[in-house]
Amino acid sequence: MGSFSGTGGVLNNSYSTGDVVGITLQTGGLIGYSQGNIVNSFSTGNVTSNVAVTGLVGVKRSGTISNSYWYNRSNGIDNCWSNNTGKYNIGCIAITKVDYFNNYDNSPMNLTAGNGWDFTNVWSNSGNGTSYPTLQG
C-alpha cells in the first residue's frame, strides 16, 4: 500500500500528501513495494497499518533512495524503509517538525545553495516558508 505502486525503474521528483492505511508489511507513505530508485521525493501523510509500516517505502527489495524525506508524525513509525533484514533510514530523512520542509533551503532541497532539488525546472518554490514544495505545472 502506498500512493504509488510499481516494481522497478526510477521514481524521481514525486510526493504524496495523502494518508495511507494498509494491512500488509508493504505499507509506506509513498510506495508500498519498490525494486527501483527513488530520488528527490517526499511523503507527509499519516501511515497506519495493523502490521509494521515505514514512512516512505513499505518494502524496498533493491535500488536506492536519495534526497528524500518523510514527515514523522510521532505515531511509532521510526524508519524510512524496510527489507528482509530490518528497517533503515539510509537516503531518507525523518522530520518531526511539520514546518521544517516549508523552508526550501533546508536539506535535502537546498534551494539557495543550488545543489539539491531542481527549483528552476521541476519544483515550485512559490510557497517557500508556508507550505511543502509542489511540482511545476
Secondary structure per residue as TSV (DSSP state, phi and psi in degrees):
chain	resnum	aa	ss	phi	psi
A	1	M	-	360.0	133.2
A	2	G	-	-175.4	176.6
A	3	S	S	-73.4	-29.6
A	4	F	B	-119.9	157.4
A	5	S	-	-139.6	160.7
A	6	G	-	152.1	170.5
A	7	T	S	-118.1	-25.9
A	8	G	S	-142.7	-176.2
A	9	G	S	88.2	-156.7
A	10	V	E	-125.9	130.2
A	11	L	E	-106.4	108.3
A	12	N	E	-121.1	136.2
A	13	N	E	55.3	68.1
A	14	S	E	-138.8	160.4
A	15	Y	E	-156.3	160.1
A	16	S	E	-138.7	131.9
A	17	T	-	-115.5	-0.2
A	18	G	S	-85.3	156.2
A	19	D	-	-75.7	149.1
A	20	V	E	-126.0	128.4
A	21	V	E	-120.8	124.3
A	22	G	E	-130.1	172.4
A	23	I	S	-128.3	8.3
A	24	T	S	-127.6	173.6
A	25	L	S	-66.3	-21.4
A	26	Q	-	-86.6	55.3
A	27	T	-	-121.0	117.4
A	28	G	B	-141.6	162.7
A	29	G	S	-67.7	-30.4
A	30	L	S	-110.0	-47.8
A	31	I	E	-137.5	141.0
A	32	G	E	-81.1	-46.0
A	33	Y	E	-139.7	129.9
A	34	S	E	-135.1	137.4
A	35	Q	S	-124.4	17.9
A	36	G	S	-126.3	-168.2
A	37	N	E	-96.3	144.3
A	38	I	E	-125.0	123.1
A	39	V	E	-133.1	138.4
A	40	N	E	50.7	56.4
A	41	S	E	-135.3	160.2
A	42	F	E	-151.5	162.7
A	43	S	E	-138.2	134.2
A	44	T	-	-124.7	-4.1
A	45	G	S	-76.6	164.0
A	46	N	-	-76.8	134.7
A	47	V	E	-116.3	123.3
A	48	T	E	-135.3	152.5
A	49	S	E	-164.1	163.3
A	50	N	S	-84.5	0.1
A	51	V	S	-129.5	178.5
A	52	A	-	-57.7	137.5
A	53	V	-	-130.6	165.7
A	54	T	B	-131.3	162.3
A	55	G	S	-70.8	-38.8
A	56	L	S	-111.8	-51.4
A	57	V	E	-127.6	124.8
A	58	G	E	-59.9	-59.7
A	59	V	E	-134.2	124.9
A	60	K	E	-113.1	108.7
A	61	R	-	-83.5	-35.3
A	62	S	S	-156.2	178.9
A	63	G	S	86.4	-175.5
A	64	T	-	-129.6	161.5
A	65	I	E	-122.8	131.1
A	66	S	E	-145.0	150.4
A	67	N	S	49.5	42.2
A	68	S	E	-127.3	162.7
A	69	Y	E	-150.5	166.4
A	70	W	E	-143.3	147.9
A	71	Y	E	-87.0	113.0
A	72	N	-	-85.2	106.6
A	73	R	-	-82.3	16.2
A	74	S	S	58.5	37.3
A	75	N	S	-103.4	27.0
A	76	G	S	91.2	-1.2
A	77	I	-	-91.7	112.9
A	78	D	-	-108.2	-2.5
A	79	N	-	-133.5	154.2
A	80	C	S	-76.8	-42.8
A	81	W	E	-152.7	165.5
A	82	S	E	-135.7	163.3
A	83	N	-	-146.3	-161.4
A	84	N	S	-65.5	-22.4
A	85	T	S	-104.0	-12.9
A	86	G	-	163.8	-165.6
A	87	K	E	-118.7	145.6
A	88	Y	E	-142.1	164.4
A	89	N	-	-122.5	17.2
A	90	I	T	-66.9	125.0
A	91	G	T	82.2	4.7
A	92	C	E	-142.9	141.0
A	93	I	E	-109.4	130.3
A	94	A	E	-96.6	122.2
A	95	I	E	-114.4	133.0
A	96	T	-	-104.3	-10.3
A	97	K	S	-99.3	118.7
A	98	V	T	-59.1	-30.5
A	99	D	T	-91.7	1.0
A	100	Y	G	-56.5	-45.3
A	101	F	G	-89.7	9.1
A	102	N	G	-78.7	-17.6
A	103	N	S	-98.9	104.8
A	104	Y	T	-72.1	-3.2
A	105	D	T	-82.9	-13.6
A	106	N	S	-72.7	153.5
A	107	S	T	-67.8	142.1
A	108	P	T	-95.3	7.1
A	109	M	T	-74.7	-46.8
A	110	N	-	51.1	53.0
A	111	L	T	-56.4	-56.9
A	112	T	T	-66.8	-40.6
A	113	A	T	-67.9	-25.8
A	114	G	T	74.4	15.0
A	115	N	S	-117.0	25.0
A	116	G	S	-126.1	-126.6
A	117	W	S	-68.5	152.7
A	118	D	-	-85.6	96.3
A	119	F	T	-89.2	2.7
A	120	T	T	-88.6	-43.8
A	121	N	T	-115.8	-20.1
A	122	V	T	-116.9	-55.9
A	123	W	E	-96.9	148.4
A	124	S	E	-94.4	136.0
A	125	N	-	-107.1	17.1
A	126	S	T	-66.1	-25.0
A	127	G	T	-99.7	15.6
A	128	N	T	-52.7	121.6
A	129	G	T	96.9	-14.5
A	130	T	T	-126.8	-15.6
A	131	S	S	-157.8	169.2
A	132	Y	-	-67.0	154.3
A	133	P	-	-66.6	154.5
A	134	T	E	-127.2	165.2
A	135	L	E	-80.5	145.6
A	136	Q	-	-67.0	145.9
A	137	G	-	-91.1	360.0
